[in-house]
Amino acid sequence: MGVGVLMARAVFLDRDGVINRAIVRDGKPYPPSNIGESEILPGVAEALKQLHNAGFKLIVITNQPDVARGTQTRAMVEKINAALQSSLPIDEFRVCYHDDADQCACRKPRAGTLLQSAQEFGIDLKASFMIGDRWRDIEAGRSAGCKTIFINSHYAEKDRVEPDHCACHLADATEWILEQ
């Protein structure tokens, strides 16, 4: 009789608007341009600690197309990520530096980064979650087979995909995850 392999569970999280405050201009969210603009949202540290303690691998999946557009540097994105990781229990950052025109597999709404993470870390995607504040996040999670949670930040854009759950903030999303 074979021994079953226990697969890891993960919570995949978008960065800007879920973990740190997005800079909103004309109803559209933008990433912080430097560490000084990067502000961890209230309740995030506690929520991530709860998820970590419940045995979830915490992986941030973020699109950072401003690097491809030439308005941000890869070094600054990595500095912001390092600052967040130094104060939060995040296991990994997965960053897509491409723009839509690049047609890469790693840019959300495509699920390439989630699928790659699942393969590398032995993650059971059906037992995992994707949390985001934009339709791209929800589509990527759904395509990968994860349960999806939409953080409604009331941006001026249409939601194109129906999530499994809507939440006001990460603490609310965490409560729902822990109840599943």
Secondary structure, 3 states (H helix, E strand, C coil): CCCCCCCEEEEEECCECCCECCEEECCEEECCCCHHHCCECCCHHHHHHHHHHCCEEEEEEEECCHHHHCCCCHHHHHHHHHHHHHHCCCCEEEEECCCHHHCCCCCCCCCHHHHHHHHHHCECHHHCEEEECCHHHHHHHHHHCCEEEEECCCCCCCCCCCCCEEECCHHHHHHHHHHC
